[in-house]
């Protein structure tokens, strides 16, 4: 997946919107759209992850899903501080219109949490964290350098670095999901026992499903930055 996704990951971390911020070319007014869309995304994220946690609370992955949920609580508070520095209250954020292209990330996250598996979200977040954290740290520096915002005001963008999943934390949950739902053709050399075979028939989590979920969430991430660029006209 790392090899397959490299072109898409590269498109995200080299997006023109982040570069425009670093050059101070994004109008300050357009930053309000950035705050508004992020507010909507993280607010929905709370509901989405809580839903998936409820669905998979009986699986070992509940620990990782709960970590995601607690992180979402923290960033929900921080995005309000960012918005306040731009002159926006939470009432303003709630009233702010959602942009379809910006919200594609949130909407696909909802789809995963309703219809996908714990492994879909854990894998997708693992890859998305790589590019979001890289871009968010650049956004934080640019906002301080060119827009006069304080370190506290941009903490929202920096705190995601605290939640980067590690390989050793993620892989066991993905493997567990594959074993729960491995189709007979997924592992020709494997001889699943009766319980695993029944789980496969009942659940059907496949490597292809995890790949597709991750790719689609990353494409949605790219569309978020694209929406910000269009609003800023850069």
QUIPE-V498743 format. One line per field, one symbol per residue. psi: psi as a letter, one per 30 degrees, with the letter a starting at -180 (. if undefined). burial: 1 if it has 24 or more other C-alpha atoms within 12 Angstrom, else 0. A space follows every 10 residues. Layout:
BEGIN
psi=???
burial=???
END
This chain:
BEGIN
psi=eeeefeeeee eefgkfeeee efggfkkeef feeeeeeeee eeeeeeeeee eeeeegfflf ffeeeeeeee eeeefeeefe eeeefggkle eeeefkkkke eegeeeeeee eefefaleee eeeeeeeeee eeeeeeeeee eeeeefggkl eeegeeffff ffgjkleffe eeeeeeeeee gkleffiefk ikleeeeeee eeehjleeee eeeeeeeeee eeeeeeeeee efh.
burial=0000100111 0110111111 1101011101 1111111111 1111111111 1110010000 1101111111 1111111111 1111110101 0010000110 1111111111 1110011111 1111111111 1111111111 1111001010 1111111111 1011100001 0011111111 1111000000 0000011001 0001111011 1111111111 1111111110 1100
END
